[in-house]
Amino acid sequence: MKKKSRVFQVVNQLKQKVGIGGFSAAGIARAQQRLDACSGSPKLFEQIAETTLVDMARILRAYESGKAVKPEDLRVCVLDLKANGQMFGYKSITAICVDVLDIIQGLDGVNDDVMALFNSLYMSVKAVLDNKITNAENKVVVHFDMEIGRACARYRQKHGLKSRIFKK
């Protein structure tokens, strides 16, 4: 006896949220022009990063005062820094965010160890921005990346995690 096949109708939740109709071609063209004009612009990234650093400092203060901090809060900050750093010419910041983001993406809850990593990243990003170091090959950035990588390795070992990143 042959089994009958079934057809499943998949609901496009994004389309339900945004609606049908899409974006105007002129709007997409303007957005692309703005993106092209700002791509590789360290000044624009510095503005974005300053806002993110304020958020990171707020999260650190909240945790220190005993308030609940969600993993999503950490994830948003680190992901913004990593993605925007690459896009706007601060490859140095992207380089030092990779390991911490790998850990935070798999996080179920926030603990003292992950907050120590988050604080180390905050301090490193702040130092890189204050000194306007955009090059990922800079000795300071290489040192930050190495030390944060070691701290992340210790975290993974302590909490039984495996790395999901591959560095050259």
Sequence and secondary structure as in RCSB ss.txt:
>XXXX:A:sequence
MKKKSRVFQVVNQLKQKVGIGGFSAAGIARAQQRLDACSGSPKLFEQIAETTLVDMARILRAYESGKAVKPEDLR
VCVLDLKANGQMFGYKSITAICVDVLDIIQGLDGVNDDVMALFNSLYMSVKAVLDNKITNAENKVVVHFDMEIGR
ACARYRQKHGLKSRIFKK
>XXXX:A:secstr
            HHHHHH SS   HHHHHHHHHHHHHHTT HHHHHHHHHHHHHHHHHHHHHHHTT    HHHHH
HHHHHHHHHHHHTT HHHHHHHHHHHHHHHT SS  HHHHHHHHHHHHHHHHHHHTT   TTSHHHHHHHHHHHH
HHHHHHHHHT        
